[in-house]
Amino acid sequence: MAHSKIFVVLAGNIGTGKTTLSRLLAQRMGWQPHYESVETNPYLKDFYSDMGRWSFPLQIFFLNHRFRTHHTISSGDGSSIQDRSIYEDANIFARALFEQGHMERRDYENYLSLYQSMVQFLTPPDLVIYLRKSVPELKKRIAMRGHDYEKGISESYLSSLNKYYDEWMETYRAGKRLVIQSDDLDFLNNPRHFDDFCTQMIAAIDQKDLFF
């Protein structure tokens, strides 16, 4: 792998620890990290106070950001780790907003049409890793982060996102995938957990027919 270009995506619900793990992998593997746009997102705080009003512009912002990030990774020479993917925008978050009544049908259909046009120009990552956590663990980690705009995230919203993630992973066929049950894992403070994870990840990348 030292002489190969690798593109890995870390997928998962709000509060799964994707950003921390992305940073650790970048340090361990020498990969370029690409983080989710949160601090520079002009819609996020407004969205959590009024999902119906801000759902469509928020999703368009994320779609554009992740398309550009994905394209940059694919067209570059080095290996990269991406914190959340463009596929999750459509299959998880936009779907949740529409099905829960926070996005109008015409906006949702417009969004999906744009998404489907954009992904045709993208090469799928070598591996998608889904970090799965139970809702109680997600709530605990979100509380620990202390972001004011996340305090209103409901348990039902997190549960529905977990459901959509599980369904997406069941049907994902664009490339290799690896599901990690991470409730009892502490990659930051337990070196063995991180070492074991890296071993699983490398095996998944090297195994040509692991999931098909």
C-alpha positions in Angstrom: 0.0 0.0 0.0 3.0 2.3 0.5 3.3 2.9 -3.2 -0.4 2.9 -4.1 -2.9 5.7 -4.1 -5.7 4.9 -1.7 -9.0 6.7 -1.2 -11.0 5.7 2.0 -14.2 7.2 3.2 -15.3 7.2 6.9 -19.1 7.1 7.0 -21.4 7.4 10.0 -24.0 9.1 12.0 -23.6 12.4 13.9 -21.2 11.8 16.8 -19.6 8.5 15.7 -16.1 9.9 16.0 -15.3 10.2 12.3 -13.3 13.3 12.6 -11.1 12.0 15.3 -10.5 8.7 13.5 -9.8 10.6 10.2 -7.1 12.5 12.0 -5.6 9.4 13.6 -5.5 7.6 10.2 -3.9 10.6 8.5 -1.1 10.5 11.1 -0.7 6.7 11.0 -0.9 6.1 7.3 0.4 9.4 5.9 -2.8 10.1 4.1 -4.3 13.6 3.4 -7.4 14.2 5.6 -10.5 15.9 4.2 -12.8 16.9 6.9 -16.5 17.7 6.9 -17.3 21.4 6.5 -18.8 22.4 9.8 -17.3 25.6 11.2 -17.4 27.2 7.7 -21.0 26.1 7.0 -23.2 29.2 6.9 -26.5 27.2 7.3 -25.8 24.6 10.0 -26.8 26.6 13.1 -30.0 27.9 11.4 -30.8 24.4 10.2 -31.0 22.9 13.7 -33.3 25.7 14.8 -35.6 25.4 11.7 -35.1 22.3 9.6 -37.9 23.0 7.2 -36.7 26.4 6.3 -33.0 25.5 5.9 -32.9 21.9 4.8 -32.6 22.4 1.1 -29.9 25.1 1.1 -28.0 23.1 3.7 -28.0 20.0 1.6 -27.0 21.9 -1.5 -24.0 23.3 0.4 -22.9 19.9 1.6 -23.5 18.4 -1.9 -21.2 21.0 -3.5 -18.6 20.7 -0.8 -18.3 17.0 -0.9 -18.4 16.8 -4.7 -15.5 19.2 -4.9 -13.6 17.3 -2.2 -14.2 13.9 -3.9 -13.1 15.3 -7.2 -10.0 16.8 -5.7 -9.1 13.4 -4.1 -9.7 11.4 -7.3 -7.7 13.8 -9.5 -4.8 14.1 -7.1 -1.8 11.8 -6.7 -1.7 11.1 -3.0 -3.8 8.9 -0.7 -6.7 10.4 1.2 -9.2 9.8 4.0 -12.5 11.7 3.7 -14.8 12.4 6.6 -18.3 11.5 5.3 -19.1 11.1 1.6 -21.4 12.6 -1.1 -23.3 9.3 -1.1 -24.4 9.9 2.5 -25.8 13.3 1.6 -28.4 11.7 -0.7 -29.0 8.3 0.8 -29.1 9.3 4.4 -29.6 13.0 5.2 -31.7 14.3 2.3 -33.8 11.2 2.5 -34.4 11.7 6.2 -35.3 15.3 5.8 -37.8 14.5 3.0 -39.4 11.5 4.7 -39.8 13.4 8.0 -41.5 16.3 6.3 -38.6 18.8 6.5 -38.0 19.1 2.8 -40.7 19.6 0.1 -41.0 16.9 -2.6 -40.1 19.3 -5.4 -36.9 20.3 -3.6 -36.1 16.7 -2.8 -36.6 15.6 -6.4 -34.5 18.5 -7.6 -31.8 17.6 -5.2 -31.7 13.9 -6.2 -31.6 14.9 -9.9 -28.6 17.1 -9.3 -26.9 14.4 -7.1 -27.4 11.7 -9.7 -25.9 14.0 -12.4 -22.9 14.8 -10.2 -21.9 11.2 -9.1 -21.6 10.1 -12.7 -18.4 12.1 -12.9 -16.9 10.6 -9.7 -14.8 7.5 -9.2 -16.0 5.6 -6.1 -13.5 5.3 -3.2 -11.5 2.2 -2.7 -13.2 1.5 0.7 -16.2 2.9 2.6 -16.0 2.3 6.3 -19.2 2.6 8.2 -18.7 3.4 11.9 -21.9 2.3 13.6 -22.9 3.4 17.1 -26.1 2.9 19.0 -28.3 5.9 19.7 -27.4 6.1 23.4 -23.7 6.2 22.6 -24.4 8.9 19.9 -26.3 11.0 22.4 -23.4 10.7 24.9 -20.8 11.7 22.4 -22.8 14.6 21.0 -23.3 15.9 24.6 -19.5 15.7 25.2 -18.8 17.8 22.1 -20.8 20.7 23.6 -22.0 22.3 20.4 -25.0 24.5 21.3 -26.6 24.0 17.9 -26.6 20.2 18.4 -28.4 20.2 21.7 -31.8 20.0 20.0 -31.0 16.8 18.0 -33.7 14.3 18.9 -33.2 10.6 19.7 -35.8 9.8 17.0 -33.8 11.8 14.4 -30.6 9.9 15.3 -32.5 6.6 15.2 -33.9 7.3 11.8 -30.4 8.1 10.5 -29.0 4.8 11.9 -31.8 3.0 10.0 -31.0 4.8 6.8 -27.3 4.1 7.2 -28.0 0.4 7.8 -30.2 0.2 4.6 -27.6 2.1 2.6 -24.8 -0.3 3.6 -26.9 -3.3 2.8 -27.3 -2.1 -0.8 -24.0 -0.3 -1.4 -22.3 -1.9 -4.4 -20.1 0.9 -5.8 -17.0 -0.5 -4.1 -15.7 -2.3 -1.0 -17.3 -1.7 2.4 -16.5 -2.4 6.0 -18.9 -2.1 8.9 -17.4 -1.4 12.4 -19.5 -1.8 15.5 -17.9 1.0 17.5 -19.9 1.4 20.7 -17.1 -0.2 22.8 -14.1 1.2 20.8 -12.0 4.1 21.9 -9.5 4.8 19.0 -8.1 7.9 20.7 -7.3 6.5 24.1 -6.8 2.8 23.5 -3.9 2.0 21.1 -5.0 -1.6 20.7 -8.4 -0.6 19.5 -6.8 1.6 16.9 -4.2 -1.0 15.9 -6.9 -3.7 15.4 -9.0 -1.3 13.3 -6.1 -0.5 11.1 -5.5 -4.2 10.5 -9.1 -4.7 9.5 -9.0 -1.7 7.2 -5.9 -2.8 5.4 -7.2 -6.3 5.0 -10.4 -4.9 3.5 -8.6 -2.8 1.0 -6.3 -5.7 0.0 -9.0 -8.3 -0.3 -10.3 -8.0 -3.8 -13.5 -9.9 -3.4 -14.3 -9.5 0.3 -17.8 -8.2 -0.1 -19.0 -9.6 -3.4 
